Amino acid sequence: MAISEFEEKRCEREMEKFLAVHRPPVHIRNEVDIAYRLENQSVEIFEVRPHWQNKLEKIETPVAKATYVKTQKEWRIYWHKSDMKWHRYEPKAEVQCFEEFLSIVGEDKHCCFWG
């Protein structure tokens, strides 16, 4: 089940704040940038870079994902491991609010999201 419209707008607002702080400087965003997408009950943060063989083509590299579980009223946190699969972020696998997810990703205490 998708998150509510209200929750979706709240996530978008918080993601815009996150991007304002964590995006690279404007002059290098054509070389590396970060973005997000909302799909159903998940918010995914990813890195955007030009393809190494075709600079006109963009490559998206997953960074972090939060999925809302309505029955538990929690956000589950995932990181994208080198095996190209999503894994639960075990230091803190669930949080109660979306802002806490963004705080964990921004801090990246265990170097799982940004390397």
PDB file as gemmi writes it, atoms N, CA and C in Angstrom:
CRYST1    1.000    1.000    1.000  90.00  90.00  90.00 P 1                      
ATOM      1  N   MET A   1       0.830  -1.177   0.000  1.00  0.00           N  
ATOM      2  CA  MET A   1       0.000   0.000   0.000  1.00  0.00           C  
ATOM      3  C   MET A   1       0.880   1.250   0.000  1.00  0.00           C  
ATOM      4  N   ALA A   2       0.543   2.201  -0.809  1.00  0.00           N  
ATOM      5  CA  ALA A   2       1.314   3.438  -0.918  1.00  0.00           C  
ATOM      6  C   ALA A   2       1.097   4.309   0.317  1.00  0.00           C  
ATOM      7  N   ILE A   3       2.056   5.177   0.579  1.00  0.00           N  
ATOM      8  CA  ILE A   3       1.899   6.105   1.689  1.00  0.00           C  
ATOM      9  C   ILE A   3       0.851   7.149   1.323  1.00  0.00           C  
ATOM     10  N   SER A   4       0.286   7.793   2.326  1.00  0.00           N  
ATOM     11  CA  SER A   4      -0.763   8.786   2.085  1.00  0.00           C  
ATOM     12  C   SER A   4      -0.201  10.004   1.364  1.00  0.00           C  
ATOM     13  N   GLU A   5      -1.091  10.786   0.763  1.00  0.00           N  
ATOM     14  CA  GLU A   5      -0.681  12.016   0.083  1.00  0.00           C  
ATOM     15  C   GLU A   5      -0.011  12.975   1.055  1.00  0.00           C  
ATOM     16  N   PHE A   6      -0.552  13.049   2.244  1.00  0.00           N  
ATOM     17  CA  PHE A   6       0.025  13.917   3.272  1.00  0.00           C  
ATOM     18  C   PHE A   6       1.452  13.478   3.595  1.00  0.00           C  
ATOM     19  N   GLU A   7       1.652  12.187   3.819  1.00  0.00           N  
ATOM     20  CA  GLU A   7       2.983  11.657   4.136  1.00  0.00           C  
ATOM     21  C   GLU A   7       3.931  11.834   2.952  1.00  0.00           C  
ATOM     22  N   GLU A   8       3.414  11.665   1.751  1.00  0.00           N  
ATOM     23  CA  GLU A   8       4.222  11.849   0.540  1.00  0.00           C  
ATOM     24  C   GLU A   8       4.743  13.286   0.449  1.00  0.00           C  
ATOM     25  N   LYS A   9       3.870  14.260   0.685  1.00  0.00           N  
ATOM     26  CA  LYS A   9       4.274  15.680   0.647  1.00  0.00           C  
ATOM     27  C   LYS A   9       5.291  15.972   1.752  1.00  0.00           C  
ATOM     28  N   ARG A  10       5.097  15.372   2.914  1.00  0.00           N  
ATOM     29  CA  ARG A  10       6.035  15.561   4.014  1.00  0.00           C  
ATOM     30  C   ARG A  10       7.405  15.003   3.655  1.00  0.00           C  
ATOM     31  N   CYS A  11       7.433  13.813   3.044  1.00  0.00           N  
ATOM     32  CA  CYS A  11       8.698  13.205   2.610  1.00  0.00           C  
ATOM     33  C   CYS A  11       9.386  14.076   1.568  1.00  0.00           C  
ATOM     34  N   GLU A  12       8.620  14.589   0.622  1.00  0.00           N  
ATOM     35  CA  GLU A  12       9.192  15.457  -0.413  1.00  0.00           C  
ATOM     36  C   GLU A  12       9.804  16.709   0.210  1.00  0.00           C  
ATOM     37  N   ARG A  13       9.103  17.298   1.165  1.00  0.00           N  
ATOM     38  CA  ARG A  13       9.605  18.502   1.837  1.00  0.00           C  
ATOM     39  C   ARG A  13      10.912  18.192   2.588  1.00  0.00           C  
ATOM     40  N   GLU A  14      10.942  17.075   3.310  1.00  0.00           N  
ATOM     41  CA  GLU A  14      12.147  16.700   4.055  1.00  0.00           C  
ATOM     42  C   GLU A  14      13.293  16.327   3.119  1.00  0.00           C  
ATOM     43  N   MET A  15      12.970  15.685   1.994  1.00  0.00           N  
ATOM     44  CA  MET A  15      14.015  15.331   1.028  1.00  0.00           C  
ATOM     45  C   MET A  15      14.616  16.592   0.411  1.00  0.00           C  
ATOM     46  N   GLU A  16      13.813  17.590   0.134  1.00  0.00           N  
ATOM     47  CA  GLU A  16      14.327  18.837  -0.427  1.00  0.00           C  
ATOM     48  C   GLU A  16      15.278  19.518   0.564  1.00  0.00           C  
ATOM     49  N   LYS A  17      14.956  19.463   1.852  1.00  0.00           N  
ATOM     50  CA  LYS A  17      15.858  20.005   2.878  1.00  0.00           C  
ATOM     51  C   LYS A  17      17.167  19.211   2.896  1.00  0.00           C  
ATOM     52  N   PHE A  18      17.059  17.880   2.827  1.00  0.00           N  
ATOM     53  CA  PHE A  18      18.233  17.007   2.833  1.00  0.00           C  
ATOM     54  C   PHE A  18      19.132  17.313   1.634  1.00  0.00           C  
ATOM     55  N   LEU A  19      18.524  17.425   0.452  1.00  0.00           N  
ATOM     56  CA  LEU A  19      19.290  17.709  -0.760  1.00  0.00           C  
ATOM     57  C   LEU A  19      19.954  19.088  -0.698  1.00  0.00           C  
ATOM     58  N   ALA A  20      19.287  20.039  -0.121  1.00  0.00           N  
ATOM     59  CA  ALA A  20      19.860  21.382  -0.008  1.00  0.00           C  
ATOM     60  C   ALA A  20      21.176  21.360   0.770  1.00  0.00           C  
ATOM     61  N   VAL A  21      21.288  20.446   1.720  1.00  0.00           N  
ATOM     62  CA  VAL A  21      22.494  20.333   2.539  1.00  0.00           C  
ATOM     63  C   VAL A  21      23.540  19.401   1.919  1.00  0.00           C  
ATOM     64  N   HIS A  22      23.096  18.304   1.298  1.00  0.00           N  
ATOM     65  CA  HIS A  22      24.018  17.237   0.893  1.00  0.00           C  
ATOM     66  C   HIS A  22      24.385  17.183  -0.590  1.00  0.00           C  
ATOM     67  N   ARG A  23      23.701  17.938  -1.428  1.00  0.00           N  
ATOM     68  CA  ARG A  23      24.057  17.911  -2.851  1.00  0.00           C  
ATOM     69  C   ARG A  23      25.426  18.533  -3.076  1.00  0.00           C  
ATOM     70  N   PRO A  24      26.134  18.066  -4.099  1.00  0.00           N  
ATOM     71  CA  PRO A  24      27.420  18.692  -4.438  1.00  0.00           C  
ATOM     72  C   PRO A  24      27.212  20.131  -4.897  1.00  0.00           C  
ATOM     73  N   PRO A  25      28.279  20.928  -4.942  1.00  0.00           N  
ATOM     74  CA  PRO A  25      28.156  22.306  -5.425  1.00  0.00           C  
ATOM     75  C   PRO A  25      27.594  22.345  -6.858  1.00  0.00           C  
ATOM     76  N   VAL A  26      26.897  23.400  -7.172  1.00  0.00           N  
ATOM     77  CA  VAL A  26      26.222  23.545  -8.469  1.00  0.00           C  
ATOM     78  C   VAL A  26      27.163  23.318  -9.648  1.00  0.00           C  
ATOM     79  N   HIS A  27      28.385  23.812  -9.566  1.00  0.00           N  
ATOM     80  CA  HIS A  27      29.296  23.736 -10.711  1.00  0.00           C  
ATOM     81  C   HIS A  27      29.773  22.311 -11.040  1.00  0.00           C  
ATOM     82  N   ILE A  28      29.556  21.328 -10.160  1.00  0.00           N  
ATOM     83  CA  ILE A  28      29.956  19.939 -10.487  1.00  0.00           C  
ATOM     84  C   ILE A  28      28.773  18.979 -10.592  1.00  0.00           C  
ATOM     85  N   ARG A  29      27.567  19.493 -10.491  1.00  0.00           N  
ATOM     86  CA  ARG A  29      26.389  18.610 -10.528  1.00  0.00           C  
ATOM     87  C   ARG A  29      26.203  17.903 -11.859  1.00  0.00           C  
ATOM     88  N   ASN A  30      26.801  18.409 -12.926  1.00  0.00           N  
ATOM     89  CA  ASN A  30      26.716  17.676 -14.199  1.00  0.00           C  
ATOM     90  C   ASN A  30      27.651  16.466 -14.183  1.00  0.00           C  
ATOM     91  N   GLU A  31      28.574  16.405 -13.224  1.00  0.00           N  
ATOM     92  CA  GLU A  31      29.483  15.257 -13.089  1.00  0.00           C  
ATOM     93  C   GLU A  31      29.032  14.281 -12.007  1.00  0.00           C  
ATOM     94  N   VAL A  32      28.462  14.795 -10.931  1.00  0.00           N  
ATOM     95  CA  VAL A  32      27.933  13.953  -9.851  1.00  0.00           C  
ATOM     96  C   VAL A  32      26.851  14.736  -9.114  1.00  0.00           C  
ATOM     97  N   ASP A  33      25.760  14.055  -8.836  1.00  0.00           N  
ATOM     98  CA  ASP A  33      24.646  14.683  -8.139  1.00  0.00           C  
ATOM     99  C   ASP A  33      23.919  13.611  -7.343  1.00  0.00           C  
ATOM    100  N   ILE A  34      23.024  14.028  -6.470  1.00  0.00           N  
ATOM    101  CA  ILE A  34      22.160  13.069  -5.793  1.00  0.00           C  
ATOM    102  C   ILE A  34      20.713  13.479  -6.021  1.00  0.00           C  
ATOM    103  N   ALA A  35      19.843  12.491  -6.005  1.00  0.00           N  
ATOM    104  CA  ALA A  35      18.424  12.719  -6.237  1.00  0.00           C  
ATOM    105  C   ALA A  35      17.639  11.677  -5.452  1.00  0.00           C  
ATOM    106  N   TYR A  36      16.326  11.731  -5.569  1.00  0.00           N  
ATOM    107  CA  TYR A  36      15.474  10.763  -4.875  1.00  0.00           C  
ATOM    108  C   TYR A  36      14.243  10.480  -5.710  1.00  0.00           C  
ATOM    109  N   ARG A  37      13.584   9.389  -5.362  1.00  0.00           N  
ATOM    110  CA  ARG A  37      12.287   9.076  -5.966  1.00  0.00           C  
ATOM    111  C   ARG A  37      11.399   8.435  -4.904  1.00  0.00           C  
ATOM    112  N   LEU A  38      10.110   8.694  -5.032  1.00  0.00           N  
ATOM    113  CA  LEU A  38       9.112   8.059  -4.180  1.00  0.00           C  
ATOM    114  C   LEU A  38       8.356   7.060  -5.031  1.00  0.00           C  
ATOM    115  N   GLU A  39       8.295   5.835  -4.561  1.00  0.00           N  
ATOM    116  CA  GLU A  39       7.522   4.798  -5.248  1.00  0.00           C  
ATOM    117  C   GLU A  39       6.763   4.001  -4.216  1.00  0.00           C  
ATOM    118  N   ASN A  40       5.450   4.011  -4.343  1.00  0.00           N  
ATOM    119  CA  ASN A  40       4.580   3.316  -3.402  1.00  0.00           C  
ATOM    120  C   ASN A  40       4.891   3.754  -1.980  1.00  0.00           C  
ATOM    121  N   GLN A  41       5.390   2.861  -1.138  1.00  0.00           N  
ATOM    122  CA  GLN A  41       5.679   3.217   0.253  1.00  0.00           C  
ATOM    123  C   GLN A  41       7.173   3.403   0.506  1.00  0.00           C  
ATOM    124  N   SER A  42       7.970   3.538  -0.546  1.00  0.00           N  
ATOM    125  CA  SER A  42       9.424   3.668  -0.399  1.00  0.00           C  
ATOM    126  C   SER A  42       9.950   4.989  -0.952  1.00  0.00           C  
ATOM    127  N   VAL A  43      11.016   5.456  -0.311  1.00  0.00           N  
ATOM    128  CA  VAL A  43      11.765   6.616  -0.778  1.00  0.00           C  
ATOM    129  C   VAL A  43      13.189   6.137  -1.003  1.00  0.00           C  
ATOM    130  N   GLU A  44      13.696   6.324  -2.216  1.00  0.00           N  
ATOM    131  CA  GLU A  44      15.043   5.881  -2.567  1.00  0.00           C  
ATOM    132  C   GLU A  44      15.920   7.090  -2.884  1.00  0.00           C  
ATOM    133  N   ILE A  45      17.106   7.109  -2.296  1.00  0.00           N  
ATOM    134  CA  ILE A  45      18.103   8.137  -2.581  1.00  0.00           C  
ATOM    135  C   ILE A  45      19.149   7.491  -3.483  1.00  0.00           C  
ATOM    136  N   PHE A  46      19.548   8.210  -4.544  1.00  0.00           N  
ATOM    137  CA  PHE A  46      20.531   7.645  -5.466  1.00  0.00           C  
ATOM    138  C   PHE A  46      21.467   8.731  -5.976  1.00  0.00           C  
ATOM    139  N   GLU A  47      22.621   8.277  -6.434  1.00  0.00           N  
ATOM    140  CA  GLU A  47      23.633   9.157  -7.015  1.00  0.00           C  
ATOM    141  C   GLU A  47      23.449   9.150  -8.533  1.00  0.00           C  
ATOM    142  N   VAL A  48      23.662  10.281  -9.175  1.00  0.00           N  
ATOM    143  CA  VAL A  48      23.517  10.405 -10.629  1.00  0.00           C  
ATOM    144  C   VAL A  48      24.851  10.866 -11.206  1.00  0.00           C  
ATOM    145  N   ARG A  49      25.348  10.108 -12.177  1.00  0.00           N  
ATOM    146  CA  ARG A  49      26.609  10.444 -12.855  1.00  0.00           C  
ATOM    147  C   ARG A  49      26.458  10.162 -14.345  1.00  0.00           C  
ATOM    148  N   PRO A  50      27.284  10.798 -15.171  1.00  0.00           N  
ATOM    149  CA  PRO A  50      27.284  10.446 -16.593  1.00  0.00           C  
ATOM    150  C   PRO A  50      27.891   9.050 -16.785  1.00  0.00           C  
ATOM    151  N   HIS A  51      27.402   8.332 -17.770  1.00  0.00           N  
ATOM    152  CA  HIS A  51      27.965   7.022 -18.099  1.00  0.00           C  
ATOM    153  C   HIS A  51      29.401   7.225 -18.566  1.00  0.00           C  
ATOM    154  N   TRP A  52      30.297   6.356 -18.188  1.00  0.00           N  
ATOM    155  CA  TRP A  52      31.718   6.540 -18.512  1.00  0.00           C  
ATOM    156  C   TRP A  52      32.007   6.402 -20.004  1.00  0.00           C  
ATOM    157  N   GLN A  53      31.155   5.695 -20.755  1.00  0.00           N  
ATOM    158  CA  GLN A  53      31.376   5.560 -22.195  1.00  0.00           C  
ATOM    159  C   GLN A  53      30.568   6.559 -23.013  1.00  0.00           C  
ATOM    160  N   ASN A  54      29.449   6.997 -22.467  1.00  0.00           N  
ATOM    161  CA  ASN A  54      28.576   7.926 -23.171  1.00  0.00           C  
ATOM    162  C   ASN A  54      28.158   9.015 -22.189  1.00  0.00           C  
ATOM    163  N   LYS A  55      28.818  10.149 -22.251  1.00  0.00           N  
ATOM    164  CA  LYS A  55      28.587  11.236 -21.294  1.00  0.00           C  
ATOM    165  C   LYS A  55      27.155  11.787 -21.340  1.00  0.00           C  
ATOM    166  N   LEU A  56      26.427  11.530 -22.418  1.00  0.00           N  
ATOM    167  CA  LEU A  56      25.055  12.012 -22.523  1.00  0.00           C  
ATOM    168  C   LEU A  56      24.074  11.127 -21.754  1.00  0.00           C  
ATOM    169  N   GLU A  57      24.481   9.898 -21.467  1.00  0.00           N  
ATOM    170  CA  GLU A  57      23.646   8.947 -20.732  1.00  0.00           C  
ATOM    171  C   GLU A  57      23.958   9.058 -19.240  1.00  0.00           C  
ATOM    172  N   LYS A  58      22.915   9.050 -18.413  1.00  0.00           N  
ATOM    173  CA  LYS A  58      23.092   9.154 -16.959  1.00  0.00           C  
ATOM    174  C   LYS A  58      22.942   7.774 -16.309  1.00  0.00           C  
ATOM    175  N   ILE A  59      23.751   7.536 -15.283  1.00  0.00           N  
ATOM    176  CA  ILE A  59      23.699   6.298 -14.504  1.00  0.00           C  
ATOM    177  C   ILE A  59      23.226   6.649 -13.097  1.00  0.00           C  
ATOM    178  N   GLU A  60      22.293   5.867 -12.578  1.00  0.00           N  
ATOM    179  CA  GLU A  60      21.824   6.045 -11.206  1.00  0.00           C  
ATOM    180  C   GLU A  60      22.394   4.924 -10.350  1.00  0.00           C  
ATOM    181  N   THR A  61      23.037   5.289  -9.258  1.00  0.00           N  
ATOM    182  CA  THR A  61      23.594   4.312  -8.322  1.00  0.00           C  
ATOM    183  C   THR A  61      22.836   4.435  -7.003  1.00  0.00           C  
ATOM    184  N   PRO A  62      22.142   3.377  -6.589  1.00  0.00           N  
ATOM    185  CA  PRO A  62      21.378   3.434  -5.343  1.00  0.00           C  
ATOM    186  C   PRO A  62      22.269   3.704  -4.138  1.00  0.00           C  
ATOM    187  N   VAL A  63      21.741   4.491  -3.189  1.00  0.00           N  
ATOM    188  CA  VAL A  63      22.475   4.837  -1.977  1.00  0.00           C  
ATOM    189  C   VAL A  63      21.744   4.327  -0.741  1.00  0.00           C  
ATOM    190  N   ALA A  64      20.488   4.727  -0.591  1.00  0.00           N  
ATOM    191  CA  ALA A  64      19.714   4.365   0.600  1.00  0.00           C  
ATOM    192  C   ALA A  64      18.238   4.291   0.248  1.00  0.00           C  
ATOM    193  N   LYS A  65      17.508   3.505   1.045  1.00  0.00           N  
ATOM    194  CA  LYS A  65      16.072   3.386   0.823  1.00  0.00           C  
ATOM    195  C   LYS A  65      15.371   3.256   2.173  1.00  0.00           C  
ATOM    196  N   ALA A  66      14.229   3.907   2.276  1.00  0.00           N  
ATOM    197  CA  ALA A  66      13.373   3.754   3.455  1.00  0.00           C  
ATOM    198  C   ALA A  66      12.006   3.306   2.966  1.00  0.00           C  
ATOM    199  N   THR A  67      11.484   2.279   3.596  1.00  0.00           N  
ATOM    200  CA  THR A  67      10.170   1.759   3.237  1.00  0.00           C  
ATOM    201  C   THR A  67       9.258   1.842   4.457  1.00  0.00           C  
ATOM    202  N   TYR A  68       8.108   2.464   4.260  1.00  0.00           N  
ATOM    203  CA  TYR A  68       7.160   2.622   5.359  1.00  0.00           C  
ATOM    204  C   TYR A  68       6.310   1.373   5.499  1.00  0.00           C  
ATOM    205  N   VAL A  69       6.252   0.848   6.720  1.00  0.00           N  
ATOM    206  CA  VAL A  69       5.419  -0.310   7.031  1.00  0.00           C  
ATOM    207  C   VAL A  69       4.278   0.201   7.911  1.00  0.00           C  
ATOM    208  N   LYS A  70       3.130   0.371   7.292  1.00  0.00           N  
ATOM    209  CA  LYS A  70       1.990   0.991   7.959  1.00  0.00           C  
ATOM    210  C   LYS A  70       1.533   0.209   9.190  1.00  0.00           C  
ATOM    211  N   THR A  71       1.515  -1.105   9.103  1.00  0.00           N  
ATOM    212  CA  THR A  71       1.045  -1.923  10.234  1.00  0.00           C  
ATOM    213  C   THR A  71       1.936  -1.774  11.461  1.00  0.00           C  
ATOM    214  N   GLN A  72       3.208  -1.489  11.244  1.00  0.00           N  
ATOM    215  CA  GLN A  72       4.154  -1.320  12.350  1.00  0.00           C  
ATOM    216  C   GLN A  72       4.399   0.155  12.687  1.00  0.00           C  
ATOM    217  N   LYS A  73       3.906   1.045  11.820  1.00  0.00           N  
ATOM    218  CA  LYS A  73       4.125   2.487  11.951  1.00  0.00           C  
ATOM    219  C   LYS A  73       5.612   2.801  12.099  1.00  0.00           C  
ATOM    220  N   GLU A  74       6.395   2.265  11.144  1.00  0.00           N  
ATOM    221  CA  GLU A  74       7.844   2.477  11.169  1.00  0.00           C  
ATOM    222  C   GLU A  74       8.397   2.529   9.757  1.00  0.00           C  
ATOM    223  N   TRP A  75       9.561   3.135   9.647  1.00  0.00           N  
ATOM    224  CA  TRP A  75      10.309   3.177   8.394  1.00  0.00           C  
ATOM    225  C   TRP A  75      11.440   2.168   8.511  1.00  0.00           C  
ATOM    226  N   ARG A  76      11.559   1.284   7.544  1.00  0.00           N  
ATOM    227  CA  ARG A  76      12.659   0.325   7.514  1.00  0.00           C  
ATOM    228  C   ARG A  76      13.761   0.872   6.616  1.00  0.00           C  
ATOM    229  N   ILE A  77      14.985   0.802   7.110  1.00  0.00           N  
ATOM    230  CA  ILE A  77      16.127   1.388   6.412  1.00  0.00           C  
ATOM    231  C   ILE A  77      16.926   0.304   5.700  1.00  0.00           C  
ATOM    232  N   TYR A  78      17.287   0.603   4.447  1.00  0.00           N  
ATOM    233  CA  TYR A  78      18.075  -0.322   3.631  1.00  0.00           C  
ATOM    234  C   TYR A  78      19.272   0.408   3.036  1.00  0.00           C  
ATOM    235  N   TRP A  79      20.344  -0.332   2.821  1.00  0.00           N  
ATOM    236  CA  TRP A  79      21.503   0.197   2.100  1.00  0.00           C  
ATOM    237  C   TRP A  79      21.804  -0.748   0.954  1.00  0.00           C  
ATOM    238  N   HIS A  80      22.422  -0.225  -0.082  1.00  0.00           N  
ATOM    239  CA  HIS A  80      22.697  -0.988  -1.302  1.00  0.00           C  
ATOM    240  C   HIS A  80      24.130  -1.483  -1.250  1.00  0.00           C  
ATOM    241  N   LYS A  81      24.278  -2.768  -1.019  1.00  0.00           N  
ATOM    242  CA  LYS A  81      25.589  -3.380  -0.842  1.00  0.00           C  
ATOM    243  C   LYS A  81      26.245  -3.662  -2.199  1.00  0.00           C  
ATOM    244  N   SER A  82      27.523  -3.983  -2.182  1.00  0.00           N  
ATOM    245  CA  SER A  82      28.273  -4.237  -3.421  1.00  0.00           C  
ATOM    246  C   SER A  82      27.758  -5.460  -4.182  1.00  0.00           C  
ATOM    247  N   ASP A  83      26.937  -6.301  -3.540  1.00  0.00           N  
ATOM    248  CA  ASP A  83      26.346  -7.439  -4.257  1.00  0.00           C  
ATOM    249  C   ASP A  83      25.133  -7.011  -5.085  1.00  0.00           C  
ATOM    250  N   MET A  84      24.894  -5.678  -5.134  1.00  0.00           N  
ATOM    251  CA  MET A  84      23.818  -5.071  -5.920  1.00  0.00           C  
ATOM    252  C   MET A  84      22.421  -5.395  -5.382  1.00  0.00           C  
ATOM    253  N   LYS A  85      22.332  -5.692  -4.095  1.00  0.00           N  
ATOM    254  CA  LYS A  85      21.049  -5.969  -3.452  1.00  0.00           C  
ATOM    255  C   LYS A  85      20.858  -5.037  -2.267  1.00  0.00           C  
ATOM    256  N   TRP A  86      19.582  -4.803  -1.937  1.00  0.00           N  
ATOM    257  CA  TRP A  86      19.248  -4.016  -0.761  1.00  0.00           C  
ATOM    258  C   TRP A  86      19.367  -4.892   0.477  1.00  0.00           C  
ATOM    259  N   HIS A  87      19.972  -4.335   1.525  1.00  0.00           N  
ATOM    260  CA  HIS A  87      20.120  -5.034   2.798  1.00  0.00           C  
ATOM    261  C   HIS A  87      19.632  -4.125   3.922  1.00  0.00           C  
ATOM    262  N   ARG A  88      19.039  -4.724   4.942  1.00  0.00           N  
ATOM    263  CA  ARG A  88      18.609  -3.937   6.100  1.00  0.00           C  
ATOM    264  C   ARG A  88      19.833  -3.302   6.740  1.00  0.00           C  
ATOM    265  N   TYR A  89      19.699  -2.096   7.145  1.00  0.00           N  
ATOM    266  CA  TYR A  89      20.772  -1.371   7.807  1.00  0.00           C  
ATOM    267  C   TYR A  89      20.757  -1.786   9.274  1.00  0.00           C  
ATOM    268  N   GLU A  90      21.551  -2.783   9.599  1.00  0.00           N  
ATOM    269  CA  GLU A  90      21.493  -3.417  10.914  1.00  0.00           C  
ATOM    270  C   GLU A  90      21.868  -2.537  12.107  1.00  0.00           C  
ATOM    271  N   PRO A  91      22.719  -1.560  11.987  1.00  0.00           N  
ATOM    272  CA  PRO A  91      22.923  -0.744  13.184  1.00  0.00           C  
ATOM    273  C   PRO A  91      21.624  -0.090  13.678  1.00  0.00           C  
ATOM    274  N   LYS A  92      20.722   0.209  12.754  1.00  0.00           N  
ATOM    275  CA  LYS A  92      19.420   0.800  13.095  1.00  0.00           C  
ATOM    276  C   LYS A  92      18.477   0.465  11.948  1.00  0.00           C  
ATOM    277  N   ALA A  93      17.833  -0.693  12.020  1.00  0.00           N  
ATOM    278  CA  ALA A  93      17.037  -1.205  10.906  1.00  0.00           C  
ATOM    279  C   ALA A  93      15.670  -0.527  10.763  1.00  0.00           C  
ATOM    280  N   GLU A  94      15.146   0.018  11.854  1.00  0.00           N  
ATOM    281  CA  GLU A  94      13.847   0.697  11.804  1.00  0.00           C  
ATOM    282  C   GLU A  94      13.912   2.001  12.574  1.00  0.00           C  
ATOM    283  N   VAL A  95      13.141   2.962  12.093  1.00  0.00           N  
ATOM    284  CA  VAL A  95      12.979   4.238  12.798  1.00  0.00           C  
ATOM    285  C   VAL A  95      11.502   4.613  12.776  1.00  0.00           C  
ATOM    286  N   GLN A  96      11.127   5.475  13.687  1.00  0.00           N  
ATOM    287  CA  GLN A  96       9.722   5.868  13.787  1.00  0.00           C  
ATOM    288  C   GLN A  96       9.356   7.023  12.866  1.00  0.00           C  
ATOM    289  N   CYS A  97      10.342   7.859  12.519  1.00  0.00           N  
ATOM    290  CA  CYS A  97      10.018   9.002  11.666  1.00  0.00           C  
ATOM    291  C   CYS A  97      11.012   9.113  10.507  1.00  0.00           C  
ATOM    292  N   PHE A  98      10.527   9.666   9.422  1.00  0.00           N  
ATOM    293  CA  PHE A  98      11.311   9.792   8.194  1.00  0.00           C  
ATOM    294  C   PHE A  98      12.546  10.659   8.396  1.00  0.00           C  
ATOM    295  N   GLU A  99      12.422  11.700   9.194  1.00  0.00           N  
ATOM    296  CA  GLU A  99      13.553  12.589   9.455  1.00  0.00           C  
ATOM    297  C   GLU A  99      14.716  11.845  10.103  1.00  0.00           C  
ATOM    298  N   GLU A 100      14.411  10.867  10.924  1.00  0.00           N  
ATOM    299  CA  GLU A 100      15.472  10.071  11.563  1.00  0.00           C  
ATOM    300  C   GLU A 100      16.229   9.252  10.517  1.00  0.00           C  
ATOM    301  N   PHE A 101      15.510   8.725   9.526  1.00  0.00           N  
ATOM    302  CA  PHE A 101      16.159   8.023   8.412  1.00  0.00           C  
ATOM    303  C   PHE A 101      17.147   8.949   7.715  1.00  0.00           C  
ATOM    304  N   LEU A 102      16.707  10.162   7.403  1.00  0.00           N  
ATOM    305  CA  LEU A 102      17.582  11.109   6.714  1.00  0.00           C  
ATOM    306  C   LEU A 102      18.790  11.488   7.565  1.00  0.00           C  
ATOM    307  N   SER A 103      18.598  11.584   8.850  1.00  0.00           N  
ATOM    308  CA  SER A 103      19.700  11.881   9.751  1.00  0.00           C  
ATOM    309  C   SER A 103      20.739  10.763   9.732  1.00  0.00           C  
ATOM    310  N   ILE A 104      20.276   9.514   9.745  1.00  0.00           N  
ATOM    311  CA  ILE A 104      21.175   8.352   9.710  1.00  0.00           C  
ATOM    312  C   ILE A 104      21.946   8.317   8.398  1.00  0.00           C  
ATOM    313  N   VAL A 105      21.263   8.556   7.282  1.00  0.00           N  
ATOM    314  CA  VAL A 105      21.922   8.550   5.973  1.00  0.00           C  
ATOM    315  C   VAL A 105      22.932   9.698   5.882  1.00  0.00           C  
ATOM    316  N   GLY A 106      22.554  10.860   6.347  1.00  0.00           N  
ATOM    317  CA  GLY A 106      23.445  12.014   6.296  1.00  0.00           C  
ATOM    318  C   GLY A 106      24.692  11.824   7.141  1.00  0.00           C  
ATOM    319  N   GLU A 107      24.521  11.241   8.314  1.00  0.00           N  
ATOM    320  CA  GLU A 107      25.670  10.998   9.209  1.00  0.00           C  
ATOM    321  C   GLU A 107      26.543   9.862   8.678  1.00  0.00           C  
ATOM    322  N   ASP A 108      25.922   8.811   8.168  1.00  0.00           N  
ATOM    323  CA  ASP A 108      26.617   7.634   7.614  1.00  0.00           C  
ATOM    324  C   ASP A 108      27.750   7.149   8.529  1.00  0.00           C  
ATOM    325  N   LYS A 109      27.408   6.959   9.771  1.00  0.00           N  
ATOM    326  CA  LYS A 109      28.362   6.576  10.818  1.00  0.00           C  
ATOM    327  C   LYS A 109      29.171   5.331  10.477  1.00  0.00           C  
ATOM    328  N   HIS A 110      28.570   4.368   9.778  1.00  0.00           N  
ATOM    329  CA  HIS A 110      29.238   3.102   9.462  1.00  0.00           C  
ATOM    330  C   HIS A 110      29.674   3.004   7.993  1.00  0.00           C  
ATOM    331  N   CYS A 111      29.631   4.120   7.284  1.00  0.00           N  
ATOM    332  CA  CYS A 111      30.084   4.202   5.872  1.00  0.00           C  
ATOM    333  C   CYS A 111      29.391   3.185   4.964  1.00  0.00           C  
ATOM    334  N   CYS A 112      28.122   2.969   5.176  1.00  0.00           N  
ATOM    335  CA  CYS A 112      27.357   2.039   4.333  1.00  0.00           C  
ATOM    336  C   CYS A 112      26.712   2.748   3.144  1.00  0.00           C  
ATOM    337  N   PHE A 113      26.331   3.990   3.312  1.00  0.00           N  
ATOM    338  CA  PHE A 113      25.586   4.684   2.262  1.00  0.00           C  
ATOM    339  C   PHE A 113      26.486   5.391   1.265  1.00  0.00           C  
ATOM    340  N   TRP A 114      27.394   6.195   1.758  1.00  0.00           N  
ATOM    341  CA  TRP A 114      28.229   7.007   0.878  1.00  0.00           C  
ATOM    342  C   TRP A 114      29.631   6.437   0.699  1.00  0.00           C  
ATOM    343  N   GLY A 115      29.939   5.356   1.399  1.00  0.00           N  
ATOM    344  CA  GLY A 115      31.248   4.704   1.220  1.00  0.00           C  
ATOM    345  C   GLY A 115      32.329   5.154   2.138  1.00  0.00           C  
TER     346      GLY A 115                                                      
END                                                                             
